[in-house]
Amino acid sequence: MQFVRALAEFEDLDDQVVSDEGSLLKYLFGKRPYAEAIIAEIGGNPAGFVILFYSFSSFRGRPGLYIEDTFVYPEYRNKGVGRALMEHCARLALQQGCIRME
């Protein structure tokens, strides 16, 4: 939830955040997750995150990977955290046979 709040503050959208810890636990980590959260760490400290989910193309008959949010704390920027998160997402897309990553 700290990442969501930090992203909202960065985008000057603090007033639009209605999610809370309970909704994130339910929809990201519950019985049927609707999305995935990937957290990057440096020295055991959370540095950045990505929230992603999979879509499906009926015409192509294959999934796609959609990145909903990505954020890196200011103190960890320009240290390769964002690149590492994107590379991780690209590997996931390849492993899952995705036709695209957006």
C-alpha positions as CSV (number, residue, x, y, z in Angstrom):
1,M,0.0,0.0,0.0
2,Q,3.0,2.3,0.6
3,F,4.0,2.0,-3.0
4,V,0.4,2.8,-4.2
5,R,0.4,5.9,-2.0
6,A,3.8,7.0,-3.2
7,L,2.8,6.5,-6.8
8,A,-0.3,8.5,-6.3
9,E,1.6,11.3,-4.6
10,F,4.2,11.3,-7.5
11,E,1.4,11.6,-10.0
12,D,-0.4,14.2,-7.9
13,L,-3.4,11.9,-7.6
14,D,-3.5,11.4,-3.8
15,D,-7.2,12.2,-3.7
16,Q,-8.1,9.4,-6.0
17,V,-6.7,6.5,-4.0
18,V,-9.6,4.5,-2.6
19,S,-7.9,1.1,-2.3
20,D,-6.6,-0.1,1.1
21,E,-4.6,-3.0,2.5
22,G,-7.6,-5.2,2.6
23,S,-8.5,-4.8,-1.1
24,L,-4.9,-5.3,-2.1
25,L,-4.7,-8.5,0.0
26,K,-7.9,-9.8,-1.5
27,Y,-7.3,-9.0,-5.1
28,L,-3.6,-9.5,-5.4
29,F,-2.9,-12.2,-2.9
30,G,-6.3,-13.9,-2.3
31,K,-7.8,-17.1,-3.5
32,R,-8.2,-15.8,-7.0
33,P,-5.6,-13.1,-7.7
34,Y,-6.6,-10.6,-10.5
35,A,-3.2,-9.1,-10.8
36,E,0.4,-9.6,-9.6
37,A,2.6,-7.3,-7.6
38,I,6.4,-7.6,-8.0
39,I,8.6,-5.8,-5.5
40,A,12.2,-4.9,-6.2
41,E,14.6,-4.7,-3.2
42,I,18.0,-3.2,-2.7
43,G,19.8,-4.4,0.4
44,G,16.6,-5.9,1.7
45,N,14.7,-2.6,1.4
46,P,11.8,-2.2,-0.9
47,A,12.9,0.0,-3.8
48,G,10.2,-0.3,-6.5
49,F,7.2,-2.2,-7.7
50,V,5.2,-3.3,-10.7
51,I,1.5,-4.3,-10.8
52,L,0.7,-6.4,-13.8
53,F,-2.0,-8.7,-15.2
54,Y,-2.6,-10.9,-18.1
55,S,-5.0,-10.3,-21.0
56,F,-6.0,-12.6,-23.8
57,S,-6.4,-12.2,-27.5
58,S,-9.1,-14.4,-28.9
59,F,-7.9,-13.6,-32.5
60,R,-4.3,-14.6,-31.7
61,G,-5.2,-17.3,-29.2
62,R,-2.5,-16.2,-26.8
63,P,-2.1,-14.1,-23.7
64,G,-0.6,-10.6,-23.3
65,L,1.0,-9.1,-20.3
66,Y,-0.2,-5.6,-19.2
67,I,1.7,-3.4,-16.8
68,E,-0.7,-1.4,-14.8
69,D,1.6,0.5,-12.5
70,T,5.3,0.9,-12.0
71,F,7.1,3.0,-9.5
72,V,10.6,3.4,-8.0
73,Y,11.3,5.4,-4.9
74,P,13.3,8.5,-5.7
75,E,16.4,7.4,-3.7
76,Y,16.6,4.2,-5.8
77,R,16.2,5.8,-9.2
78,N,19.1,5.7,-11.7
79,K,20.3,2.5,-10.1
80,G,18.8,0.0,-12.5
81,V,15.7,-0.8,-10.5
82,G,13.2,0.2,-13.1
83,R,15.1,-1.6,-15.8
84,A,15.3,-4.7,-13.7
85,L,11.6,-4.6,-13.1
86,M,10.9,-4.3,-16.8
87,E,13.3,-7.1,-17.7
88,H,11.6,-9.3,-15.1
89,C,8.2,-8.6,-16.7
90,A,9.6,-9.3,-20.2
91,R,10.9,-12.7,-18.9
92,L,7.5,-13.5,-17.5
93,A,5.9,-12.6,-20.8
94,L,8.2,-14.9,-22.7
95,Q,7.7,-17.7,-20.2
96,Q,3.9,-17.4,-20.4
97,G,4.0,-17.3,-24.2
98,C,2.6,-13.7,-24.4
99,I,2.3,-12.1,-27.8
100,R,2.9,-8.6,-26.3
101,M,3.8,-6.7,-23.3
102,E,2.1,-3.3,-22.8
